[in-house]
Protein backbone atom coordinates (compact mmCIF):
# COMPACT_ATOMS: atom_id res chain seq x y z
CA UNK A 1 0.00 0.00 0.00
CA UNK A 2 2.83 2.35 0.86
CA UNK A 3 4.41 1.73 -2.56
CA UNK A 4 1.11 2.50 -4.31
CA UNK A 5 0.72 5.70 -2.31
CA UNK A 6 4.25 6.77 -3.29
CA UNK A 7 3.56 6.03 -6.96
CA UNK A 8 0.31 8.02 -6.84
CA UNK A 9 2.08 10.95 -5.19
CA UNK A 10 4.83 10.88 -7.81
CA UNK A 11 2.25 10.76 -10.61
CA UNK A 12 0.39 13.73 -9.14
CA UNK A 13 3.64 15.65 -8.75
CA UNK A 14 4.60 14.85 -12.33
CA UNK A 15 1.24 16.13 -13.53
CA UNK A 16 1.67 19.40 -11.63
CA UNK A 17 5.19 19.87 -12.98
CA UNK A 18 4.03 19.14 -16.54
CA UNK A 19 1.14 21.57 -16.18
CA UNK A 20 3.42 24.32 -14.85
CA UNK A 21 5.95 23.67 -17.61
CA UNK A 22 3.23 23.87 -20.25
CA UNK A 23 1.89 27.11 -18.80
CA UNK A 24 5.39 28.59 -18.80
CA UNK A 25 6.05 27.40 -22.36
CA UNK A 26 2.75 28.82 -23.69
CA UNK A 27 2.73 32.06 -21.65
CA UNK A 28 2.29 35.28 -23.67
CA UNK A 29 5.36 37.47 -24.37
CA UNK A 30 6.12 40.33 -21.98
CA UNK A 31 8.89 42.89 -21.44
CA UNK A 32 9.46 46.21 -19.69
CA UNK A 33 7.72 49.05 -21.52
CA UNK A 34 10.83 51.25 -21.41
CA UNK A 35 12.86 48.47 -23.07
CA UNK A 36 10.39 48.31 -25.94
CA UNK A 37 10.28 52.12 -26.18
CA UNK A 38 14.08 52.28 -26.47
CA UNK A 39 14.02 49.75 -29.33
CA UNK A 40 11.23 51.72 -31.04
CA UNK A 41 13.20 54.98 -30.73
CA UNK A 42 16.06 53.39 -32.70
CA UNK A 43 13.83 52.72 -35.74
CA UNK A 44 14.37 55.26 -38.56
CA UNK A 45 11.83 58.07 -38.27
CA UNK A 46 10.76 57.83 -41.93
CA UNK A 47 9.09 54.45 -41.37
CA UNK A 48 5.35 54.35 -42.10
CA UNK A 49 4.88 52.09 -39.11
CA UNK A 50 6.65 49.76 -36.70
CA UNK A 51 6.09 47.07 -34.11
CA UNK A 52 8.53 46.11 -31.35
CA UNK A 53 7.84 42.60 -30.01
CA UNK A 54 8.84 41.38 -26.56
CA UNK A 55 10.40 37.92 -26.24
CA UNK A 56 10.26 37.09 -29.97
CA UNK A 57 10.69 33.32 -29.53
CA UNK A 58 7.81 33.22 -27.03
CA UNK A 59 5.77 35.51 -29.30
CA UNK A 60 6.19 33.04 -32.17
CA UNK A 61 4.83 30.21 -30.00
CA UNK A 62 1.92 32.41 -28.92
CA UNK A 63 1.13 33.43 -32.52
CA UNK A 64 1.32 29.83 -33.74
CA UNK A 65 -1.80 29.12 -31.67
CA UNK A 66 -3.49 32.44 -32.51
CA UNK A 67 -2.53 33.30 -36.12
CA UNK A 68 -5.57 35.58 -36.45
CA UNK A 69 -3.56 38.26 -34.61
CA UNK A 70 -1.30 38.55 -37.66
CA UNK A 71 -4.23 40.04 -39.57
CA UNK A 72 -3.69 43.27 -37.61
CA UNK A 73 -0.16 43.52 -39.00
CA UNK A 74 -1.42 42.82 -42.52
CA UNK A 75 -4.01 45.61 -42.16
CA UNK A 76 -1.35 48.02 -40.84
CA UNK A 77 1.06 47.35 -43.73
CA UNK A 78 -0.99 46.05 -46.67
CA UNK A 79 1.58 47.06 -49.29
CA UNK A 80 4.42 45.17 -47.60
CA UNK A 81 3.04 41.70 -48.36
CA UNK A 82 5.22 41.40 -51.47
CA UNK A 83 8.44 41.78 -49.44
CA UNK A 84 7.59 39.14 -46.84
CA UNK A 85 8.58 36.03 -48.91
CA UNK A 86 12.06 37.52 -49.41
CA UNK A 87 12.38 38.39 -45.71
CA UNK A 88 10.67 35.35 -44.14
CA UNK A 89 13.84 33.31 -43.47
CA UNK A 90 15.71 36.27 -41.98
CA UNK A 91 12.77 37.30 -39.81
CA UNK A 92 12.51 33.75 -38.47
CA UNK A 93 16.25 33.67 -37.73
CA UNK A 94 16.15 37.02 -35.92
CA UNK A 95 13.13 35.96 -33.87
CA UNK A 96 14.74 32.65 -32.94
CA UNK A 97 18.13 34.09 -31.89
CA UNK A 98 17.07 37.49 -30.49
CA UNK A 99 18.40 38.39 -27.05
CA UNK A 100 16.02 41.30 -26.73
CA UNK A 101 13.02 42.85 -28.48
CA UNK A 102 12.51 42.34 -32.20
CA UNK A 103 11.75 45.55 -34.09
CA UNK A 104 9.94 45.33 -37.44
CA UNK A 105 9.19 48.43 -39.52
CA UNK A 106 7.94 49.19 -43.00
CA UNK A 107 7.69 51.94 -45.58
CA UNK A 108 5.54 51.44 -48.66
CA UNK A 109 6.19 47.94 -50.03
CA UNK A 110 9.44 47.36 -48.08
CA UNK A 111 10.07 45.73 -44.68
CA UNK A 112 12.99 45.87 -42.24
CA UNK A 113 13.80 44.19 -38.92
CA UNK A 114 16.42 44.43 -36.20
CA UNK A 115 17.29 42.62 -32.97
CA UNK A 116 20.27 42.07 -30.66
CA UNK A 117 21.81 38.60 -31.10
CA UNK A 118 24.96 36.77 -30.05
CA UNK A 119 28.15 37.01 -32.10
CA UNK A 120 27.80 33.50 -33.56
CA UNK A 121 24.15 34.11 -34.50
CA UNK A 122 25.13 37.44 -36.11
CA UNK A 123 27.62 35.65 -38.37
CA UNK A 124 25.05 32.99 -39.32
CA UNK A 125 22.39 35.60 -40.07
CA UNK A 126 24.95 37.56 -42.14
CA UNK A 127 25.63 34.45 -44.22
CA UNK A 128 21.89 33.91 -44.69
CA UNK A 129 21.43 37.53 -45.81
CA UNK A 130 24.22 37.10 -48.37
CA UNK A 131 22.54 33.97 -49.75
CA UNK A 132 19.16 35.71 -49.91
CA UNK A 133 20.68 38.87 -51.42
CA UNK A 134 19.20 41.07 -48.67
CA UNK A 135 20.98 44.15 -47.21
CA UNK A 136 22.24 43.72 -43.65
CA UNK A 137 24.05 45.87 -41.11
CA UNK A 138 25.63 44.64 -37.87
CA UNK A 139 26.47 46.99 -34.99
CA UNK A 140 28.53 45.52 -32.12
CA UNK A 141 27.32 46.37 -28.63
CA UNK A 142 27.99 45.40 -25.04
CA UNK A 143 28.12 41.63 -25.40
CA UNK A 144 25.60 41.49 -28.28
CA UNK A 145 25.47 42.47 -31.92
CA UNK A 146 22.45 44.42 -33.20
CA UNK A 147 21.62 43.00 -36.62
CA UNK A 148 19.37 45.02 -38.94
CA UNK A 149 18.18 43.76 -42.31
CA UNK A 150 15.71 45.08 -44.90
CA UNK A 151 14.20 44.36 -48.28
CA UNK A 152 15.57 47.79 -49.36
CA UNK A 153 18.77 49.34 -47.97
CA UNK A 154 17.11 52.78 -47.66
CA UNK A 155 15.03 51.48 -44.73
CA UNK A 156 18.22 51.12 -42.69
CA UNK A 157 19.19 54.79 -43.06
CA UNK A 158 18.17 57.75 -40.94
CA UNK A 159 17.94 58.55 -37.26
CA UNK A 160 15.35 57.31 -34.85
CA UNK A 161 12.12 59.12 -34.09
CA UNK A 162 10.41 60.06 -30.83
CA UNK A 163 8.70 57.37 -28.80
CA UNK A 164 5.16 57.39 -27.39
CA UNK A 165 4.29 60.45 -25.31
CA UNK A 166 1.50 58.98 -23.18
CA UNK A 167 1.97 56.72 -20.21
CA UNK A 168 2.27 52.97 -20.62
CA UNK A 169 1.80 49.99 -18.28
CA UNK A 170 4.98 48.64 -16.65
CA UNK A 171 5.07 45.64 -19.01
CA UNK A 172 3.80 45.09 -22.55
CA UNK A 173 3.73 42.34 -25.15
CA UNK A 174 4.55 44.83 -27.91
CA UNK A 175 4.67 48.52 -28.79
CA UNK A 176 3.47 49.64 -32.22
CA UNK A 177 3.10 52.75 -34.33
CA UNK A 178 1.14 53.36 -37.52
CA UNK A 179 1.60 56.85 -38.90
CA UNK A 180 1.69 59.15 -35.87
CA UNK A 181 -0.48 56.94 -33.64
CA UNK A 182 1.14 54.73 -31.00
CA UNK A 183 -0.44 51.51 -29.74
CA UNK A 184 0.27 49.68 -26.48
CA UNK A 185 -0.17 45.92 -26.88
CA UNK A 186 -0.99 43.55 -24.02
CA UNK A 187 -1.42 39.80 -24.51
CA UNK A 188 -3.11 37.18 -22.36
CA UNK A 189 -3.58 33.47 -22.87
CA UNK A 190 -6.86 34.01 -24.72
CA UNK A 191 -6.91 37.71 -25.55
CA UNK A 192 -4.94 40.44 -27.30
CA UNK A 193 -5.63 44.11 -26.57
CA UNK A 194 -4.28 47.20 -28.32
CA UNK A 195 -4.83 50.63 -26.78
CA UNK A 196 -4.01 54.08 -28.17
CA UNK A 197 -4.46 57.51 -26.58
CA UNK A 198 -7.66 57.76 -24.56
CA UNK A 199 -9.32 54.36 -25.08
CA UNK A 200 -13.00 54.67 -26.07
CA UNK A 201 -15.82 52.35 -25.02
CA UNK A 202 -16.26 49.29 -27.21
CA UNK A 203 -19.53 48.20 -28.81
CA UNK A 204 -21.47 45.67 -26.69
CA UNK A 205 -20.72 42.01 -27.25
CA UNK A 206 -24.42 41.05 -27.26
CA UNK A 207 -26.58 40.92 -30.39
CA UNK A 208 -25.54 40.34 -34.00
CA UNK A 209 -22.09 41.16 -35.35
CA UNK A 210 -21.95 44.87 -36.22
CA UNK A 211 -19.47 47.04 -38.13
CA UNK A 212 -19.77 50.84 -38.36
CA UNK A 213 -17.59 53.17 -40.42
CA UNK A 214 -17.27 56.82 -41.34
CA UNK A 215 -16.19 55.88 -44.87
CA UNK A 216 -17.50 52.73 -46.54
CA UNK A 217 -15.11 52.94 -49.51
CA UNK A 218 -12.03 53.48 -47.29
CA UNK A 219 -12.92 50.53 -45.08
CA UNK A 220 -13.46 48.27 -48.08
CA UNK A 221 -10.20 49.48 -49.65
CA UNK A 222 -8.36 48.51 -46.46
CA UNK A 223 -9.75 45.01 -46.99
CA UNK A 224 -8.71 45.09 -50.64
CA UNK A 225 -12.09 45.63 -52.35
CA UNK A 226 -13.16 49.27 -52.28
CA UNK A 227 -13.61 49.88 -56.01
CA UNK A 228 -16.89 51.54 -56.92
CA UNK A 229 -18.20 52.01 -53.37
CA UNK A 230 -19.29 55.46 -52.14
CA UNK A 231 -17.43 57.46 -49.49
CA UNK A 232 -20.33 57.54 -47.02
CA UNK A 233 -20.95 56.41 -43.43
CA UNK A 234 -22.34 52.90 -43.15
CA UNK A 235 -23.51 50.26 -40.68
CA UNK A 236 -23.42 46.55 -41.38
CA UNK A 237 -24.91 43.77 -39.26
CA UNK A 238 -24.33 40.02 -39.74
CA UNK A 239 -26.03 37.13 -37.97
CA UNK A 240 -25.23 33.78 -39.54
CA UNK A 241 -26.57 33.84 -43.10
CA UNK A 242 -28.59 37.03 -42.53
CA UNK A 243 -27.39 40.62 -42.93
CA UNK A 244 -28.44 44.26 -42.85
CA UNK A 245 -26.88 47.40 -44.35
CA UNK A 246 -27.64 51.04 -43.55
CA UNK A 247 -26.28 54.16 -45.27
CA UNK A 248 -27.52 56.81 -42.78
CA UNK A 249 -26.63 59.94 -44.76
CA UNK A 250 -27.36 58.64 -48.23
CA UNK A 251 -30.24 60.28 -50.10
CA UNK A 252 -31.71 57.98 -52.71
CA UNK A 253 -32.54 59.32 -56.14
CA UNK A 254 -36.25 59.90 -56.91
CA UNK A 255 -36.16 56.99 -59.33
CA UNK A 256 -34.87 54.57 -56.69
CA UNK A 257 -37.37 55.89 -54.13
CA UNK A 258 -40.22 55.32 -56.57
CA UNK A 259 -38.92 51.82 -57.29
CA UNK A 260 -38.77 50.95 -53.61
CA UNK A 261 -42.20 52.43 -52.99
CA UNK A 262 -43.60 49.72 -55.25
CA UNK A 263 -42.53 47.11 -52.71
CA UNK A 264 -45.30 45.58 -50.66
CA UNK A 265 -45.90 46.35 -47.00
CA UNK A 266 -44.03 43.89 -44.80
CA UNK A 267 -45.45 42.18 -41.71
CA UNK A 268 -42.78 44.01 -39.67
CA UNK A 269 -44.85 47.21 -39.94
CA UNK A 270 -43.55 50.72 -39.11
CA UNK A 271 -43.26 51.50 -42.80
CA UNK A 272 -40.96 48.55 -43.53
CA UNK A 273 -41.50 47.20 -47.04
CA UNK A 274 -40.79 43.80 -48.54
CA UNK A 275 -38.95 43.88 -51.88
CA UNK A 276 -38.84 40.72 -53.98
CA UNK A 277 -36.03 40.93 -56.50
CA UNK A 278 -32.95 39.25 -57.93
CA UNK A 279 -31.34 39.18 -54.46
CA UNK A 280 -34.33 37.42 -52.95
CA UNK A 281 -36.67 38.82 -50.32
CA UNK A 282 -35.29 42.04 -48.82
CA UNK A 283 -36.81 44.28 -46.16
CA UNK A 284 -36.36 48.00 -46.74
CA UNK A 285 -36.63 50.60 -43.96
CA UNK A 286 -38.67 53.73 -44.61
CA UNK A 287 -37.01 57.04 -45.65
CA UNK A 288 -35.21 59.30 -44.93
CA UNK A 289 -32.36 56.87 -44.21
CA UNK A 290 -31.64 53.94 -46.48
CA UNK A 291 -31.44 50.52 -44.80
CA UNK A 292 -32.01 47.07 -46.25
CA UNK A 293 -31.89 43.63 -44.60
CA UNK A 294 -32.41 39.98 -45.38
CA UNK A 295 -34.54 39.76 -42.22
CA UNK A 296 -36.63 42.59 -40.75
CA UNK A 297 -35.38 42.05 -37.18
CA UNK A 298 -31.87 43.08 -38.23
CA UNK A 299 -32.96 46.57 -39.30
CA UNK A 300 -32.86 47.64 -35.65
CA UNK A 301 -29.18 46.65 -35.43
CA UNK A 302 -28.21 49.20 -38.11
CA UNK A 303 -30.60 52.00 -37.10
CA UNK A 304 -29.43 55.24 -35.52
CA UNK A 305 -27.34 58.34 -36.14
CA UNK A 306 -24.35 58.26 -38.51
CA UNK A 307 -21.40 56.51 -36.84
CA UNK A 308 -18.39 58.45 -35.55
CA UNK A 309 -15.05 56.82 -36.28
CA UNK A 310 -14.54 53.13 -36.91
CA UNK A 311 -16.09 50.51 -34.64
CA UNK A 312 -17.19 46.91 -34.65
CA UNK A 313 -18.12 43.84 -32.64
CA UNK A 314 -17.78 40.75 -34.82
CA UNK A 315 -18.03 37.07 -33.90
CA UNK A 316 -15.61 34.73 -35.59
CA UNK A 317 -18.43 32.38 -36.61
CA UNK A 318 -20.26 35.21 -38.41
CA UNK A 319 -17.06 36.31 -40.12
CA UNK A 320 -16.35 32.76 -41.28
CA UNK A 321 -19.85 32.48 -42.73
CA UNK A 322 -19.41 35.80 -44.55
CA UNK A 323 -16.07 34.64 -46.01
CA UNK A 324 -17.67 31.48 -47.39
CA UNK A 325 -20.70 33.34 -48.83
CA UNK A 326 -18.54 35.95 -50.56
CA UNK A 327 -16.24 33.23 -51.92
CA UNK A 328 -19.26 31.34 -53.29
CA UNK A 329 -20.54 34.53 -54.96
CA UNK A 330 -17.16 35.23 -56.60
CA UNK A 331 -16.45 31.62 -57.57
CA UNK A 332 -17.37 32.08 -61.23
CA UNK A 333 -15.26 35.21 -61.86
CA UNK A 334 -11.97 34.00 -63.44
CA UNK A 335 -9.75 36.94 -62.43
CA UNK A 336 -10.82 36.72 -58.78
CA UNK A 337 -9.62 33.17 -58.25
CA UNK A 338 -6.81 34.20 -55.87
CA UNK A 339 -9.20 36.24 -53.74
CA UNK A 340 -11.68 33.36 -53.58
CA UNK A 341 -8.91 31.03 -52.41
CA UNK A 342 -7.84 33.55 -49.75
CA UNK A 343 -11.41 33.85 -48.44
CA UNK A 344 -11.77 30.07 -48.20
CA UNK A 345 -8.48 29.78 -46.30
CA UNK A 346 -9.53 32.61 -43.98
CA UNK A 347 -12.89 31.03 -43.06
CA UNK A 348 -11.62 28.31 -40.64
CA UNK A 349 -9.17 30.77 -39.05
CA UNK A 350 -11.97 33.27 -38.48
CA UNK A 351 -14.21 30.59 -37.01
CA UNK A 352 -11.71 29.86 -34.22
CA UNK A 353 -11.77 33.51 -33.08
CA UNK A 354 -14.51 34.01 -30.50
CA UNK A 355 -14.95 37.78 -30.76
CA UNK A 356 -13.23 40.84 -32.23
CA UNK A 357 -14.16 44.32 -31.02
CA UNK A 358 -12.66 47.68 -31.89
CA UNK A 359 -13.29 51.41 -31.81
CA UNK A 360 -10.98 54.06 -33.28
CA UNK A 361 -11.57 57.80 -32.86
CA UNK A 362 -9.31 60.85 -33.26
CA UNK A 363 -8.69 60.89 -29.49
CA UNK A 364 -7.78 57.22 -29.12
CA UNK A 365 -8.49 53.66 -30.04
CA UNK A 366 -8.96 50.20 -28.65
CA UNK A 367 -8.83 46.78 -30.35
CA UNK A 368 -9.68 43.57 -28.47
CA UNK A 369 -9.42 40.03 -29.83
CA UNK A 370 -10.72 37.12 -27.74
CA UNK A 371 -10.35 33.39 -28.38
C-alpha positions, 0 to 999 in steps of 0.5 A: 500500500505504501508503494502504491501511495508513493507512486500516486504521489509521484504521478500527481507531482509529475502532472503538476510539474508538466502543467506548470511547464506547459503554462510557462512554455505557452505564456504570452510574451512580456517585457518592460515598456521602457525596453520596448520604447528604447528599441522603437526609438532606434527605428528610422523616423521615416518608417510608415509604421513599426512594431517592437515585439517582446520575447520574440521566440515566445511571441512566435509560439503564442502566434502559432496558436493564434494566427488571427492576430497577424491580420492586424499587422497585414491591415497596418502594412498592406503594401508590404506583403510582397516583401515578406517572402524575401524576408521570411527566413531572416525574420525567423532567424532574428526571432529565434536568436534574439536576445532582446526585443525584435523591431519590425518596420515598414515603408511602402512595399518594403520591410525591415527588422532588427534585434540584438543577437549573439556574435555567432548568430550574427555571423550565421544571419549575415551568411543567410542575408548574403545567400538571400541577397538582402541588405544587412548591417551589424552593430557591435554592442555590449556583449551582443550584436544588433543585426538590422536587415531590410528588403531595401537598404534605404530602410536602414538609413536615418535617425530614430524618431520620438517614442510614445508620449502617453503613459504605458503599463509597466510591461507590454507584449509589444509597442506599435506605431502606424503613422503618428499613432502609437499603440500599447499591446498587451497579450493574455492566454486568450486575448490580445488588446491594443490601446491608443491615446484615450481608449474609447468604449467598445460596442457591446458584445451582445446581439448580431455582429456589427461594423460601423464606419465613417467611410465605406469605400475606405474601409473596403479598400483597407480590406482590398475591395473598395472599387466603386463604393461610395465614401459615405458612413455605413452600418453593417450587421451580420447574424449567420446567413442574414445581414443588414446594411444602412447608409444613414446619410445617403439620399436615394434618387427619386427613381430609386425611391419610386422603385422601392415604394412599389414594394409591398408592406411587410409584416414588420410594420412601421413603414418597412417594405418587402422587396422581392427581386434578384437578391431574394426577399429584402426588407427596406426601412422607410425614408429618410435613411436607407437601410435594407436587410435579409430579415426585418429584425436586423434593421434595428441593429443598423438603425441610428445616427451616422457613426463616428469613427470606426467601430465593430463587434464581430463574432468569428463564426459570423465572419467565417460564414461571410467569407464562405458566402462571398467566396461562393458569390465570386467563384465564377469570376476568373480573375478573382480566383486568388481572392476566392482562395484567400477567403476560403483559407480565412474562413476556418481561421476566423471561425476559431476567433470568439470575438473581435471588437474595436473602436478608433476615434481621433482621441484614441483607439482600442482593439480587443481580440478574444479566443 
